């Protein structure tokens, strides 16, 4: 069974991304160097996202904002559910007081 290859260094990945940015295709780089063309393409896409150069993906800042907004929406849904239950409980208490009985 072949041994797994250790991960490529960050410097090597940056060099591959620079070659792609300079106009070289991932397939050309793949033939000359070891990584596959899809791997090199993925490195280039990931490198372009934080800089905001990739139009089909979210930048790092946008991803963080989406995560923050999702947490906020979850919190607001929970608070709304609690308030809805409290309003129903108080409405029941008000009805009980008006009819002369006590529910407590």
Number of C-alpha atoms within 10 A of each C-alpha: 3 4 5 6 6 6 6 10 8 9 9 10 17 15 11 23 23 14 17 19 12 9 8 13 15 23 16 13 18 17 11 9 11 10 16 14 17 12 13 23 18 13 17 21 16 16 17 17 17 16 11 15 13 15 9 9 15 15 18 14 13 13 13 12 12 13 12 11 12 12 12 12 12 11 12 12 12 12 12 12 12 12 12 12 12 12 12 12 12 12 12 13 16 14 14 14 12 10 9 9 10 11 10 5
